[in-house]
Amino acid sequence: MNLDAFYGSIKAVLDGPGRPTTDPQVLLALWLLATVQGVGSARQLARLCSEHDAYRWLCGGVPINYHMLSDFRVAQQAALDGLLTQIVGRLMAVGAVNLERVAQDGTRVRASAGASSFRRKDTLKACLKEAREQVKRLAEQRERPDPGLTKRQQAAQERAARERLERVERALQCLPELEAAKARQRKRYAKAEREGVTEPRVSTTDAEARVMKMPDGGFRPAYNAQLATDSATGVIVGVAVTTSGSDAHQAPPMEEQIEQRTGRRPKEYLIDGGFASREDITLLEKGGITVYAPVRQPKSRAEEERYQTRYGDSEGVIAWRQRMASEEGKAVYRQRGAIAEWANAQLTQHGLSQFSVRGLTKVTTVLLLIAVAHDLLRWLSIQAA
């Protein structure tokens, strides 16, 4: 593998002594082994590097701390995305990935934020004022340091105050987007107040997390992790994270990502009912992709009318309805669970029951790391077979 992208952040020091940097190959190897074994915490990985022989062997005597591990993981989104592309390309070259049939599915993963961290606009402004005063107060104390605190403890307090200020500012920046969404919701529903459309709230812990309905029926702060999986060998060929609790309109962007990553379009695309809007199916079918997705039962209509052409259907949607009315189409769609939902289950096997990082960029990086680890395991299985 070409790992040049992981070395791009290393900088030389001019006109003065520097220090040797830790080889990115070591850090990448540590994170891959940890991900395979379901370890997602930088602190836990740092402990393993001093206690577990396999991790100690990988370190090769190089000192490792959790700050270094954490900073490396969240800063390598582009490099990990490129590495995933390389792996998929190598597997395509040996025929292990053919994109004959690709399945996409989304799973909601708990965010690193509590429900009590969500605040309305007025409360956010009060929190912002309080955070600014705290930063100012700690800056003034720097001139008259507390004798009971070490310099390291004082620096930690200042860093914590600055980070809280940044999180509150980020929450206020995200508020207009949510207000616009609420306005569209009120416009859509005539009885907005009775429909539960309330004043928007944003988390001061993770401003980009959104409250979503989870698989157990509860509502918690989460992200929507999207995976596209090739049916031939279960290799992940597409990764995305969204802040929407719905899967609607997620299929075309993922298919475009697959085309950019592989240079080819899938021949058949399997998605569940949450993805199946007429606009998206029309777009995919125009690109020469055969879509397999369940057809929703129309309201106030008989079961036999489900597959009949409706007003406004495009040629692609008509072909999709006819395809899903056949037993052959239904049989192909039934394979979706064994492909897409199996890939989603691998996230839990790799320790992703809840994100330990905050923000859409960092969350996407963690999901890319898991996809790389998963595909490397599939590669080893293919070679063994």
C-alpha positions in Angstrom: 0.0 0.0 0.0 1.1 3.5 -0.7 1.1 5.3 2.6 2.6 8.7 1.5 -0.6 10.5 2.5 -0.1 9.6 6.1 3.3 11.4 6.1 2.0 14.7 4.7 1.5 16.2 8.2 5.1 15.7 9.2 7.0 19.0 9.1 10.7 19.8 9.4 11.9 22.4 11.9 14.2 25.1 10.5 16.9 26.9 12.4 16.6 24.8 15.5 16.6 21.3 17.0 13.5 19.2 16.4 12.6 15.7 17.6 12.1 12.5 15.7 8.4 11.9 14.9 6.6 8.7 15.4 6.3 6.7 12.2 2.7 6.9 10.9 3.0 3.2 9.9 3.3 2.3 13.6 0.3 4.4 14.6 -1.8 3.0 11.7 -0.9 -0.6 12.6 -1.8 0.0 16.2 -5.2 1.4 15.4 -5.9 -1.3 12.8 -5.1 -4.1 15.4 -7.2 -2.3 18.0 -10.1 -1.8 15.6 -10.1 -5.5 14.7 -10.2 -6.4 18.4 -13.0 -4.0 19.2 -10.9 -1.3 20.9 -12.0 2.2 20.1 -10.6 4.3 23.0 -7.2 6.0 22.6 -6.6 5.7 26.4 -7.3 2.0 26.3 -5.1 1.5 23.3 -2.3 3.5 25.1 -2.6 1.1 28.1 -2.4 -1.9 25.8 0.8 -0.5 24.2 2.5 -0.8 27.6 0.8 -4.0 28.9 0.0 -6.3 25.9 2.9 -8.1 24.2 1.4 -7.8 20.6 0.9 -4.1 20.9 4.3 -3.7 22.6 5.9 -5.6 19.7 4.2 -3.3 17.2 5.5 -0.2 19.0 9.0 -1.5 18.8 10.2 0.5 21.8 8.6 3.7 20.5 6.9 5.6 23.4 3.2 6.0 22.8 0.6 8.2 24.6 -3.1 8.5 24.1 -2.9 12.2 22.9 -0.7 11.0 20.0 -3.0 8.2 19.2 -6.2 10.3 19.4 -4.7 13.2 17.3 -3.4 10.8 14.6 -6.8 9.0 14.2 -9.0 12.1 13.8 -6.5 13.9 11.5 -6.3 11.2 8.8 -9.7 11.3 7.1 -8.3 11.9 3.6 -5.5 9.4 4.0 -7.8 6.7 5.3 -10.3 7.4 2.4 -7.4 7.0 0.0 -6.3 3.8 1.6 -9.8 2.4 1.4 -9.8 3.2 -2.3 -6.5 1.4 -2.8 -7.8 -1.7 -1.0 -11.0 -1.8 -3.1 -8.9 -1.3 -6.3 -6.6 -4.2 -5.5 -9.5 -6.4 -4.8 -11.2 -5.4 -8.0 -7.9 -6.2 -9.9 -8.1 -9.8 -8.7 -11.8 -10.1 -9.3 -12.9 -10.2 -5.6 -15.0 -7.0 -6.1 -17.1 -6.8 -9.3 -19.9 -4.3 -8.4 -22.4 -6.6 -10.0 -24.6 -6.2 -7.0 -24.2 -3.6 -4.2 -26.4 -3.1 -1.1 -26.6 0.0 0.9 -27.9 0.4 4.4 -27.7 2.9 7.3 -27.5 2.3 11.0 -27.8 4.9 13.7 -24.9 4.9 16.1 -25.0 6.7 19.5 -23.1 10.0 19.6 -20.8 11.1 22.4 -23.4 13.4 23.8 -26.1 13.2 26.4 -29.8 14.1 26.0 -29.4 16.7 28.7 -26.7 18.6 26.8 -29.3 20.0 24.3 -30.1 23.7 24.8 -32.4 26.2 23.2 -31.2 29.5 21.7 -31.6 31.6 24.9 -29.9 29.1 27.0 -27.0 28.8 24.5 -26.5 32.5 24.6 -26.3 32.4 28.4 -23.8 29.5 28.2 -21.7 31.4 25.7 -21.5 34.4 28.1 -20.6 32.1 31.0 -17.9 30.3 28.9 -16.3 33.6 27.8 -16.2 34.9 31.4 -14.6 31.6 32.5 -11.9 31.9 29.8 -11.2 35.5 30.7 -11.1 34.7 34.4 -8.5 31.9 33.9 -6.4 34.1 31.7 -6.3 36.7 34.5 -5.3 34.1 37.0 -2.3 33.3 34.9 -0.7 36.5 36.3 -1.6 35.4 39.9 -1.4 31.6 39.8 -3.0 29.5 42.5 -0.1 28.0 44.6 -2.2 24.9 45.1 -2.1 24.1 41.3 0.7 23.0 39.2 1.4 24.6 35.8 0.1 21.5 34.1 -3.2 21.6 36.0 -3.6 25.3 35.2 -3.0 24.6 31.5 -5.5 21.8 31.6 -8.1 24.1 33.2 -7.5 26.8 30.5 -7.7 24.2 27.7 -11.0 22.8 29.1 -12.5 26.3 29.3 -11.4 27.1 25.7 -12.8 23.8 24.4 -16.2 24.4 26.1 -16.3 27.9 24.6 -15.6 26.5 21.1 -18.3 23.9 21.5 -20.9 26.5 22.6 -20.0 28.7 19.7 -20.3 25.7 17.3 -23.7 25.0 18.7 -24.9 28.5 18.0 -23.5 28.2 14.5 -25.5 25.0 13.9 -28.7 26.6 15.2 -29.9 28.4 12.0 -29.8 25.2 10.1 -32.1 23.5 12.6 -34.4 26.6 12.7 -34.7 26.4 8.9 -35.6 22.7 9.2 -38.2 23.4 11.8 -39.7 26.2 9.7 -40.1 23.8 6.8 -41.7 21.3 9.1 -44.2 23.9 10.4 -45.0 24.8 6.8 -45.6 21.2 5.9 -47.9 20.4 8.9 -50.8 22.7 9.4 -51.2 21.7 13.0 -47.6 22.2 13.9 -47.9 22.6 17.6 -49.9 19.4 17.9 -47.4 17.6 15.6 -44.7 18.2 18.2 -42.8 20.8 16.2 -41.0 22.7 19.0 -38.2 25.2 19.3 -34.9 23.6 18.0 -32.2 22.6 20.4 -28.5 21.9 19.9 -26.1 19.9 22.0 -23.3 21.9 23.8 -21.2 18.6 23.8 -21.5 17.7 20.1 -23.2 20.4 18.1 -23.6 18.2 15.0 -25.2 15.2 16.7 -29.0 14.9 16.2 -31.7 13.1 18.3 -32.7 10.1 16.2 -35.0 7.1 16.7 -32.8 4.2 17.6 -33.4 0.5 16.7 -34.8 -0.2 20.2 -37.5 2.5 19.7 -35.9 5.1 22.0 -34.7 8.5 21.0 -31.0 9.5 21.6 -28.3 11.7 20.1 -26.8 9.8 17.2 -25.3 9.8 13.7 -26.5 7.9 10.7 -23.7 5.7 9.5 -24.1 4.6 5.8 -22.2 1.7 4.3 -22.3 0.3 0.7 -21.2 -3.4 0.4 -20.3 -5.5 -2.6 -22.3 -8.7 -2.6 -19.5 -10.9 -4.0 -17.3 -11.0 -0.9 -18.8 -8.5 1.6 -16.2 -5.8 0.9 -17.2 -2.3 1.9 -17.0 0.0 -1.1 -18.6 3.2 0.2 -18.7 5.0 3.6 -20.7 8.1 4.7 -22.0 9.6 7.9 -25.0 12.0 7.9 -26.8 14.0 10.6 -30.2 13.0 9.3 -32.2 10.3 11.0 -33.8 9.4 7.7 -32.2 7.3 4.9 -34.1 9.3 2.2 -31.9 10.8 -0.6 -28.8 9.0 0.7 -28.5 6.5 -2.2 -27.4 8.8 -5.1 -24.6 10.4 -3.1 -23.3 7.0 -2.1 -23.5 5.7 -5.6 -21.6 8.7 -6.8 -18.9 8.0 -4.2 -18.6 4.4 -5.4 -18.2 5.6 -9.0 -15.4 8.1 -7.9 -13.7 5.4 -5.8 -13.8 2.6 -8.4 -14.4 4.2 -11.8 -17.4 2.0 -12.3 -21.1 2.1 -11.5 -22.9 -0.8 -9.8 -25.1 -2.9 -12.1 -27.7 -3.7 -9.4 -28.4 -1.6 -6.3 -30.3 -3.0 -3.3 -31.8 -0.6 -0.8 -34.6 -0.8 1.7 -37.8 1.2 1.8 -36.3 4.2 3.6 -34.2 5.0 0.6 -36.8 4.4 -2.1 -38.1 7.8 -3.2 -39.2 8.2 -6.8 -36.7 11.0 -7.4 -33.8 8.9 -6.2 -34.9 5.8 -8.2 -35.3 7.9 -11.3 -31.8 9.3 -10.9 -30.2 5.8 -10.3 -32.1 4.2 -13.2 -31.0 7.0 -15.6 -27.4 6.0 -14.8 -28.0 2.5 -16.0 -28.4 1.0 -12.5 -31.1 -1.6 -11.8 -32.7 -0.8 -8.5 -34.2 -3.3 -6.1 -36.3 -1.8 -3.3 -39.7 -2.5 -1.8 -42.7 -0.7 -3.1 -44.7 1.1 -0.4 -48.4 0.3 0.0 -50.4 3.4 -1.1 -52.7 4.8 1.5 -56.4 4.0 1.0 -55.6 1.6 -1.9 -55.9 -2.1 -2.3 -52.9 -4.4 -2.0 -53.0 -5.3 -5.7 -52.7 -1.6 -6.7 -49.2 -1.4 -5.1 -47.3 -2.1 -8.3 -49.6 -0.2 -10.6 -48.2 2.9 -12.4 -49.1 6.1 -10.6 -49.3 9.7 -11.9 -45.9 11.3 -12.2 -43.9 8.0 -12.5 -40.8 8.2 -14.7 -39.8 5.4 -17.0 -37.3 4.2 -14.4 -39.9 4.2 -11.6 -42.3 2.2 -13.9 -39.6 -0.3 -14.6 -38.8 -0.6 -10.9 -42.5 -1.2 -10.0 -42.8 -3.9 -12.7 -39.5 -5.5 -11.5 -40.6 -5.6 -7.9 -43.9 -7.2 -8.8 -42.1 -10.2 -10.2 -41.0 -13.2 -8.0 -37.5 -12.8 -9.5 -37.3 -9.2 -8.3 -38.5 -10.1 -4.8 -36.0 -12.9 -4.6 -33.1 -10.6 -5.5 -34.2 -8.1 -2.9 -34.3 -10.7 -0.2 -30.5 -10.9 -0.5 -30.1 -7.4 0.8 -30.2 -8.3 4.5 -27.4 -10.9 4.1 -25.2 -8.2 2.5 -26.0 -4.8 4.0 -27.2 -5.7 7.4 -24.3 -8.2 7.9 -21.9 -5.3 7.1 -23.7 -3.1 9.7 -23.3 -5.9 12.3 -19.6 -5.9 11.7 -19.5 -2.3 13.2 -20.5 -3.8 16.6 -18.0 -6.5 16.2 -15.3 -3.8 15.8 -16.4 -2.1 19.0 -18.6 0.7 17.5 -21.6 0.7 19.8 -21.1 4.4 20.4 -18.8 7.0 18.9 -16.1 8.2 21.3 -15.2 11.3 19.2 -17.3 14.3 18.5 -18.2 16.1 15.3 -19.1 14.9 11.8 -15.5 15.0 10.5 -14.1 12.9 13.3 -17.0 10.5 13.3 -16.5 9.9 9.6 -12.8 9.3 10.1 -13.6 6.6 12.7 -16.0 4.9 10.4 -13.4 4.9 7.6 -10.9 3.3 9.9 -13.4 0.5 10.6 -14.1 0.1 6.9 -10.4 -0.2 6.2 -9.9 -2.8 9.0 -13.0 -4.8 7.8 -11.8 -4.8 4.1 -8.3 -6.0 5.1 -9.9 -8.9 7.0 -12.0 -9.7 4.0 -8.8 -9.6 1.9 -7.1 -12.1 4.2 -10.1 -14.4 4.0 -10.2 -14.2 0.2 -6.5 -15.0 0.0 -6.9 -18.0 2.4 -9.8 -19.3 0.3 
